[in-house]
Amino acid sequence: MKTFLSGPLSGTARDLIRRAGYGEIRGHGGEQLSYARRFSQDHYPRFHAYIEDRDGGIQINLHVDQKKASYEGTTAHSGEYEGPLVEQEMERIVTLIQSFGKPVSPPASTPPSDKKTKGFWS
């Protein structure tokens, strides 16, 4: 499942996806970066995302890896690219990233009181 979040955003694609709970993964050969978020302490199943900064926003390509690639030297695996699980996770990521850029409003101040305050020893 792919989605694009238009900017301006509060950080780079890498920073925002990591703040959403994803860990960085280096592909074979070390050239392609991707990000994963586990369901449990096991490596699989997991959410797997490819991201890129693009046109002032972020492109996210998300799927679920059900298991590791079956044959050495291949990248084929059991993956889900659509469905309720992927849709819910994409919604969670989008909501989090959009909330990161919102300014935090200061707490409401109370008017000063006429009551004199005493020091620690007085």
Backbone torsions as a table, in degrees:
resi	resn	phi	psi	omega
1	MET	NA	131.2	179.9
2	LYS	-113.5	146.7	172.6
3	THR	-150.1	153.9	178.2
4	PHE	-121.0	129.7	175.3
5	LEU	-107.2	117.7	-179.1
6	SER	-78.2	153.9	-178.0
7	GLY	-90.7	-175.8	2.3
8	PRO	-77.1	145.8	179.0
9	LEU	-117.5	168.0	-173.0
10	SER	-86.1	12.0	179.1
11	GLY	-179.9	-175.2	177.8
12	THR	-79.0	164.7	177.9
13	ALA	-56.1	-44.9	-179.3
14	ARG	-59.5	-48.7	-178.5
15	ASP	-63.0	-43.0	-175.8
16	LEU	-69.0	-41.5	-179.3
17	ILE	-69.1	-33.4	177.0
18	ARG	-69.1	-37.0	176.4
19	ARG	-66.6	-22.7	177.7
20	ALA	-84.4	4.2	174.1
21	GLY	100.6	13.8	-178.1
22	TYR	-99.6	139.5	176.4
23	GLY	-99.0	150.6	-176.6
24	GLU	-80.6	139.2	177.7
25	ILE	-127.0	131.0	173.7
26	ARG	-94.0	130.1	179.3
27	GLY	-71.2	174.6	177.9
28	HIS	-60.7	131.0	-176.9
29	GLY	89.6	-11.8	174.7
30	GLY	77.9	3.7	-175.5
31	GLU	-89.3	-33.1	-177.0
32	GLN	-102.7	127.0	177.6
33	LEU	-95.5	142.9	171.2
34	SER	-143.9	177.9	-174.0
35	TYR	-136.6	142.9	-177.8
36	ALA	-134.4	150.3	174.4
37	ARG	-133.8	120.2	-176.3
38	ARG	-79.1	153.1	173.7
39	PHE	-79.9	-32.8	-176.8
40	SER	-148.5	-163.6	179.2
41	GLN	-72.5	-16.9	177.2
42	ASP	-73.4	155.9	179.7
43	HIS	-70.6	-29.2	-178.0
44	TYR	-133.4	148.8	-5.3
45	PRO	-71.1	161.6	-180.0
46	ARG	-154.1	155.7	170.3
47	PHE	-80.8	141.0	-177.4
48	HIS	-133.4	124.4	-175.4
49	ALA	-126.5	139.0	168.0
50	TYR	-109.3	132.3	-176.8
51	ILE	-132.6	158.0	173.2
52	GLU	-155.4	144.7	171.5
53	ASP	-74.9	127.2	-177.6
54	ARG	-151.0	129.9	175.0
55	ASP	51.4	39.7	178.7
56	GLY	78.9	4.4	179.7
57	GLY	-132.7	-157.8	-178.4
58	ILE	-130.8	131.9	172.1
59	GLN	-99.7	126.0	179.2
60	ILE	-118.9	129.5	175.5
61	ASN	-119.4	109.9	-171.0
62	LEU	-118.5	141.0	171.7
63	HIS	-151.9	174.1	176.6
64	VAL	-109.4	125.6	171.7
65	ASP	-89.1	117.1	179.1
66	GLN	-80.9	-32.6	179.2
67	LYS	-157.0	168.1	179.1
68	LYS	-68.0	156.1	176.9
69	ALA	-53.6	136.8	-173.6
70	SER	-74.5	-32.5	-175.0
71	TYR	-121.2	135.6	179.8
72	GLU	-62.1	138.3	179.3
73	GLY	89.3	-3.7	177.9
74	THR	-114.7	160.1	176.0
75	THR	-109.3	1.2	179.8
76	ALA	-65.9	137.9	-179.3
77	HIS	-155.1	171.8	175.6
78	SER	-83.0	106.4	-177.7
79	GLY	-129.4	148.0	174.9
80	GLU	-110.5	121.7	-178.0
81	TYR	-103.1	-8.6	178.4
82	GLU	-143.3	172.3	177.1
83	GLY	117.5	170.5	-174.4
84	PRO	-62.0	-36.0	-179.3
85	LEU	-64.0	-46.3	179.7
86	VAL	-68.0	-40.5	179.7
87	GLU	-63.0	-43.1	179.7
88	GLN	-64.4	-41.3	179.9
89	GLU	-68.4	-39.6	178.2
90	MET	-63.5	-40.5	177.6
91	GLU	-62.5	-40.4	178.5
92	ARG	-62.6	-45.3	-179.7
93	ILE	-62.4	-48.4	-178.1
94	VAL	-60.7	-45.4	179.9
95	THR	-61.6	-44.3	179.0
96	LEU	-63.1	-48.7	-177.6
97	ILE	-62.0	-40.3	178.1
98	GLN	-66.5	-33.2	-179.8
99	SER	-75.2	-23.5	-179.0
100	PHE	-63.4	-32.0	-175.5
101	GLY	-87.0	-7.6	-177.2
102	LYS	-76.1	132.7	177.7
103	PRO	-69.8	144.8	178.7
104	VAL	-86.3	126.0	-180.0
105	SER	-79.5	141.0	-179.7
106	PRO	-68.9	153.6	178.8
107	PRO	-64.6	150.9	179.0
108	ALA	-62.9	132.9	-178.7
109	SER	-88.3	149.9	177.7
110	THR	-100.5	145.1	180.0
111	PRO	-65.0	147.0	-180.0
112	PRO	-63.8	143.8	179.8
113	SER	-95.7	159.8	179.4
114	ASP	-83.7	-5.7	-176.9
115	LYS	-70.2	130.3	178.6
116	LYS	-76.7	137.9	176.7
117	THR	-96.8	146.2	179.6
118	LYS	-101.4	153.6	176.2
119	GLY	-75.2	177.2	-178.1
120	PHE	-62.3	-41.1	-176.0
121	TRP	-97.3	-1.6	-178.0
122	SER	-113.7	NA	NA
